[in-house]
Amino acid sequence: MYMFTRNLTLLAGSIAIVTNLGAAKLTYTPANPDKYPYQSTAKNKQGRIINVDGAIIRKNVITVKEVYKSPFSGKNLSLGKKASKATLKAWNTDVRPDGKGLPDGKMNVEEGAKVFAAKCATCHGDFGEGVDRFPVLAGGIGTLKLHPRTGGDPGPLKTLGSYAPYIAPFFWYIQTAMPLSAPKSLNNDEVYGILGYLLQLNEIQVNGKDIEDSTVIDRNFIKSVHMPNEKGFEYNNLRKADTSNTRCMKNCIDTSKMVVMHIKTDATIVKPPFGKERYSFGDKNKKKAKGNIGETIYKNTCAGCHNSGIAGAPKFGDKADWAQIRKENLKDVFDHAINGFKAMPPKGGDASLKDEDVKSTVKYMLEKSK
Amino acid sequence: MEWRGPGLNSLQVTHGMLACSEWTGVPLKIILEDIGLKPEAKWMFPEGSDPAGVGRSVPIEKVLDDAMLVYAMNGEALRPEQGYPVRLFLPGWEGAIQVKWLKRLKFDDKSWFVREETTKYTMLERDGHAKMYNWAMEANSVITSPCPERNWKETKKGVIKVEGIAWSGKGTITHVDVSIDGGKTWREAKFTSIILPKAVTRFAIEVNWDGKPMLLQSRSTDDTGYTQPTAKQLVAARGKEAIYHRNAIQTWEVKSNGEVNDVHVYA
């Protein structure tokens, strides 16, 4: 397969210019990471050669080769400083579709599922189903051709499993950007484990085999994965326009066939209006604050962990768990809730909450766990 | 935005995700001339130092054409939210690729297919395949007066100045035409600002409003010969799941009481 062979000799030398891909419908050419897609010039209507990105036509467009042989090159102006080996090691973390950049490390899927439950499930759900509006990571395979005609019809479900063409770049993404509350905190083994669990959730087969709990995920395993939507992408066609309107000035349309679509539901009517101070988390608590504020905040902010008791959180309603808490000084318990304690983030992750309201929530949780 | 039909009765929301600033910095070409670049370097990977470490694949032609490392915006140092101390600037391209808080640039022979250029910022089409690496913003325009936020309820009937902005990430705007009948007849507007490539250009035209309802549209053309498409043409080409890069002709419905609404016109 093209995707896991890297042949530098093919690419070395002059710039390979591939003509624009995939013009006709349904006969597109899948994006191939080995092929260089970029087309830098085109002819405009007057027949002049232009840069596809702009009308600034430079006579001496510098090519890669010329830059390499540029008179400035190698003059060593000694600006800045050379990156040390340690810096390179710490920063050079990107991973390509062919697996270049994948580090050492391994974890089996069962362990990966535990890491996922502790570090990812609060937002993405235990099975990658997505909590509230956080991204859904599993399912949706085969839905990309669905198109809703009305609001009620299901549309395409774009998840890691159904939409992503390659899994390897997600090693870099997860390790760099996730989890939301503590990015760059996962070690190599944990990321391999999480990737394995996500592949298993999406029922991805590797070399014709299902991914078992005991399957060990490492560099070579990730390199052998083929995602269902691997051939689902074509390179950008915006470089070559996909519409061809003309500057018609008179009798351009048949007004008897004109359809004017009005707004059914105005999505811009929001409260508070745009421009007013808004709270992304605090708002929903305030709206429902008429009842027991502790109960409202618990459901919105704390239940994610305390309902199931993940990551060492005392389980809501569990008498034994909370009997331990009751033994502590209440001031310390409040302090832990407000300022954070072990895996518990300050104020359960919602910095907009008032100290008093957090205390009410703790009291509510103690009350309900007697 | 609004691929499935009108739903946002606000200029700020339909066209507000646009910015045009004066940037100060160094063309990447000059930096690369100094440090040298191997022939197999076909792609650049800029990575940000923000918590998400945003990174994207940038083809080397763009890097050597007009890409810049910028440290100032509109004459002052970059503000933290704009990418202090240094960010990448790729004129005319989509906002999400203009990496802020730049940490490093890596060059390689192939692109990275990162999340932000595969599962996000791609155009899913009707047949289930998606277009990726959609970078340049195509010719676009919108009338800013009147608009839902700036209607004609308090405006006297008669000759009224209609104003707007036009832009193209691929070149220089050459014409802007305005229609008051939903696209049947068009008149060319005048430019009222300097005209620069890959920058916002202002236009204006006088319209004689007798109080009858109007369907007000603007349509721009750039010097690649490209004319802004109608909503129908764009949906025919891309379906309704493309999410971004919607540059269809915008229609404002002006009612006889001066109220202005966002509508879509298909003909």
Interface residues (C-beta under 8 A of the other chain):
Chain A: R6 L8 L11 A12 G13 S14 I15 K25 L26 Y28 P30 A31 P33 D34 Y36 P37 Y38 S40 A42 N44 K45 Q46 I50 N51 V52 D53 G54 A55 I56 R58 V61 I62 T63 V64 K65 V67 Y68 S70 F72 S73 G74 K75 L77 L79 W91 N92 D94 V95 R96 P97 D98 K100 L144 K145 H147 P148 G155 P156 K158 L160 Y163 A164 P165 Y166 P169 F170 W172 Y173 T176 A177 P183 K184 G232 F233 E234 Y235 N236 N237 L238 R239 A241 D242 T243 S244 N245 T246 R247 C248 M249 K250 N251 C252 I253 D254 T255 K257 M258 V259 V260 M261 H262 I263 K264 T265 D266 A267 T268 I269 F274
Chain B: R4 G5 P6 G7 L8 N9 S10 Q12 V13 K29 L32 E33 D34 I35 G36 L37 K38 P39 E40 A41 K42 F45 E47 P51 A52 G53 G55 P59 I60 E61 K62 L64 D65 D66 P91 G92 W93 K103 R104 K106 D108 D109 K110 S111 W112 F113 V114 R115 T118 T119 T122 L124 R126 D127 G128 H129 A130 K131 M132 Y133 N134 W135 A136 E138 G169 K170 G171 T172 H175 D177 D181 G182 G183 K184 T185 W186 R187 P197 K198 L215 R219 T221 D222 D223 T224 G225 Y226 T227 Q228 P229 T230 Q233 L234 A236 A237 R238 G239 K240 E241 H245 T251 E253 N261 D262 V263 H264 V265 Y266 A267
